[in-house]
Amino acid sequence: MITNTELEKKGNQFPNQIVSYSKNVDVLLFTTENNVALQITVLRDSLLRFRYATDSNFDKDFSYAITKYASTGYNKLEVFEKDNTYVITTQKLICHVNKSDLKITLFDAKDNSLISEDELGFHWEESYEFGGNVVKMSKAAQNGESYYGLGDKPEHLNLKGKRFQNWVTDSYAYGKQTDPIYKAIPFFTGLHNEKSYGIFFDNTFRSYFDFAHERKNVTSFWAQGGEMNYYFIYGPEMTDVVESYTDLTGKPHQLPALWTLGYHQCKWSYYPESNVKEITKKFRDLKIPCDAIYLDIDYMEGFRCFTWSKEYFPDPKRMVKELADDGFKTIVIIDPGIKIDNAYSVFREGLEKDYFCKRADGPYMKGKVWPGECYFPDFTRREVREWWSDLFKELVEDIGVKGVWNDMNEPAVMEVPNKTFPDDVRHDYDGNPCSHRKAHNVYGMQMARATYHGLKKYAYPKRPFVITRAAYSGTQRYTSSWTGDNVATWEHLWIANVQAQRMALSGFSFIGSDIGGFAEQPNGELYARWIQLGVFHPFCRTHSSGDHGDQEPWMFGDEITNVVRKFIELRYQLLPYLYTAFWNYLDQGTPMLKSLVLYDQTDVQTHYRTDEFIFGKQMLVCPILEPNSIGRRLYIPKGIWYNYWDNNSVEGGKEVWVDTTLDTMPIFVKAGTVIPKYPVQQYVGEKEIEQVTLDVYYKRGKESSELYDDAHDGYDYTKGRYSLRNFKLTGKSNELIIQQHKSGKFTTSYNTFKLNLIGLPFKISKIEIDNVEILLKDIHFDGDALIIDKEFTELHIM
């Protein structure tokens, strides 16, 4: 790893005096005496792009990360020249460009407070081995500044004082502080003085981030090639920063089918067919809800992708249908390595069309993975992606597979020193030919992209479901993900919690971990605690290697089975709440999981919290992360919160002790919230939802909640056929008003609500529905719950 000090020792180069300036609408260009050029593009009032060229010639402007649907446009843009600087002003930002050295200083346009300033600023070192430059940017770290993001790093949520690299890596049984691992997301959020900004360094070469590690007052980032090309995003709210970054790199292209948010079961490997049927039958017999069963590499014929083992799965179409009839969707794995075998049609076709990656001197890139010696498609070529997407026709359209899981796509190669492609492998990079040094971090992303388009094509009119292990910024447009080959330890339970929060902070919310640990074997307590965490992650799947024993929910005795069933049932009850959170993620880029610092950045007590997180908008979750726990301390954010289990309220803004038993975990709900719930189902679609439960948590004051719904699959929602209910709660000392505003063209299967009124400080004496008094004797009560069997605009409880 090249450090800043080493760069300086090598004769580090810097820009010098600006000699020319030009402006073309919202693109500003500055050139210096030594031909360094800085291009600043004003994309939005709060979003600026900075590109540097060392010879006045910029690379072709191309990015896999930036979506064509990103929002652009600004309300104000003024540029004027002062003695020592050029000043660019938008409605949100003031940017100073220093004439003598191109250093950048950024201020809040509202109060002129400092947000960010270059330290050494842009500098570079020529790479004699590879050509091009090592490009680097350094900025001053502000007093009390904290840093968050960078994807799946298994490290403390606050990155202050740490250094990381981005190089997508197969990291079997990684540990805390292992770096790098499976994903490269070069985006972070900085926070100081209650104001937040983000920097996305869109460079796919191996890159590095130093958060005041080498020098305590300096934050820097650099890459081993390519351009210094970064986007500066201003909040000042962290949520605005993350939403803007997600808008820039892309929200998911569509909502997932509701069943994808259910519970999934996976193992390396379930085979033959009789074993798969045995597992799925056990779920139904024990009434443990489950929506998906996974087939790992052993379902294939000799590990050849897009084939089926005739011995283990003689009639896959029949089996997949029988599983579907029982509510199980079949998910299969597909890896990038294509076995070198002239009798294998996929290999033969790829070879004939010259679709495989080559070494610099011409031969194909050959590497050993599960099938043996393989060639690898160049997914950075459009025609290769189209070919790959067409290969899914039989799996999806003919056989009926409902989802595909892309693994080993870092790309991982066995029995080579660096466990991936050599640097000299060549890639098309969509018409921008390059070596693997540039394409490595996007290889898995482009494989997932091709897979996504195949499923979208052949699953239509249903929605596609893809999972990927490797990712670069923007991969969230196409796919969900998991955190890779973790280990069945309590430390990894902590890691899984932090990783899911960090991925959500990094624009990638559809994330989960291998529940229970992939490597080694958990005991019953660890598995139960991991399930309790996992049901609050958007992607919820048990997965294990199978090398150390079985890891199904019933393998740890009746006590654990009952705990697991209880929490998976809770997951299915909360599906409408989770689906609504996903709709907000799709619509606004709002993270589905919020670390406490993201929830309330003004409270300094949140800046170093790792354990607690907000699920959706209004549920506080704090997993139990240590064995033999009878309780734990946790931080409750400011405001009034209700304990989910006993409905007792607590004033937040402080740390509290919460008792727990093995079958509970601290969960709190924000006062004023309306939580929608479905009845428990064994799988999504098992029941017609005729009544939705609304848990209404009383608050003195106002609060709003949402319930999104649609057909749970298909694309009709894109044509306005959805239902969005906004519940506005107003609580007073002796009355509670719930106003409902509904939009969208979709008619839900339910028009009856069961209202659990929690924390109500008065006894009900009168009820009005849409200004019409309803006699209490005419109200249907289910215990203490109100049954409202018609649509309402305003419910007035006194």
Secondary structure, DSSP 4 states (H G I P E B T S, - for coil): ---HHHHHHTT-B----EEEEEEETTEEEEEETT--EEEEEEEETTEEEEEEESSS-PPP---SSS-TT---B-S--EEEE-SSEEEEE-SSEEEEEETTT--EEEEETTT--EEEEEEEEEEEEE-TTTSSEEEEEEEEPPTT-EEEESSS--S-SS-TT-EEEE-----TT--TT--S-SEE--EEEEEETTEEEEEEE---SSEEEEESSSSTTEEEEEESSS-EEEEEEE-SSHHHHHHHHHHHH---SSPPPGGGGSEEE--TT--SHHHHHHHHHHHHHHT----EEEE-GGGSBTTBTT---TTT-S-HHHHHHHHHHTTPEEEEEE-S-EE--TT-HHHHHHHHTT-B-B-TTSSBP-EEETTEEEE-B-TTSHHHHHHHHHTTIIIIIII---EEEE-STTT--BSSTTSS--TT-EE-TTT--EEHHHHHHHHHHHHHHHHHHHHHHHHTTSPP-EEES-EETTGGGT-EEE--S-BSSHHHHHHHHHHHHHHHHTT--SEE-EET-SBS---HHHHHHHHHHHTTSSSEEE---STT---STTTT-HHHHHHHHHHHHHHHHTHHHHHHHHHHHHHH---SEEEHHHH-TT-GGGTT--S-EEETTTEEE----STT-SEEEEEEPSSEEEETTT--EEE-SEEEEEE--TT---EEEETT-EEEEPPP-SSTTSS---EEEEEEE--SEEEEEEEEE--SSSSGGGGT--EEEEEEEEEETTEEEEEEEEESS---S--EEEEEEES--S----EEETTEEE-GGGSEEETTEEEE-S--SEEEE-
